[in-house]
Amino acid sequence: MGSVKFEIKDYTGAVSDFDSTLQYDSTIIIAYYNRGNVYFETQKNSEALKDYNKAIKSGYKDFKIFYRRGLVFFRTSKYKKL
């Protein structure tokens, strides 16, 4: 349901659904990526970065996550510190 809510821009509902998913089973890595996308869209960059990093550390390797994480770095000028 979180992905559907994300698509219709119900970001609060999407985060709530992804939170529930992760409370039920914290090994559902895609939920971290998807919740990170919600945070990204709502300009919550530090939260997005935490979720993207958690998903990557847990084994999620889709190129989109690295792209999105790079955009967070760009938004926050963290690329200057790398």
N, C-alpha and C positions, 0 to 999 in steps of 0.2 A: 504494500500500500504506500510506503514511503516514496517509491519511485513515481507512482501516479500523482501523489500530492506535489512532488517536486515539479512534475511536468505542468501542472495547473497553477504553479507558483504559490501553493499553500506551504510556504517554507516552515512555518511553526509546526504544522501537522506532520510534515516530512521528518523534521528533526525528532519529534516525539515518536514517530514510528520506528525510525532507525535506532533511537535510544532503547525502545522496547525490545527490538530485535537483539541488540547487543547485550541487554540485561538477560535475555533468555539464553543466548549462546554467543559468547564473546569471540568465538572462532569463525564467525561468518564475516570474513575479511571484506567482502564487497560492501558491507554495511558501513564500514569506516570510510571507504572511498566515496560512497554515495552521500553520507552525512558531510564529508569534507566538501563535496560539491555544493551542498546547500549552504554551508558556511562561506564558501567562496562567492557564491552568488549574492550573499547578504553582506559582503565585505567584512566578514569576521575572519580575518586572515590568520590570526594566531591559532584559532580553533581549527581552521581548514588545514593548516600546516601540521598540527598535531595528528589529525586523523589521517592525512596522507602519509605521514611518517610511520604511523602505527600500521597502516595497511602494507606499506613497503617492507617494514621489518618483519611482518607476518607472512611475506612471500608473494604479495600481489605485484605482478611485474608488467601489467599492461602499459604501453607507452603513454596512454592518456594521463595516467597519474603523475608521471614524471613531467609531462607538459604542464599540467595544472599546478604542480608544485613549483615549477619554474616561474609560472605567472605570479604565484604568491610572492616568491622571492623578488620578482621585478616590481610588483606593487609596493612592497615594503622596503625596497632598496637593499635587501639582504644580499643580493648578488655582489655588492661591493665588498662584503665582508668574507666572501668565500675564497 
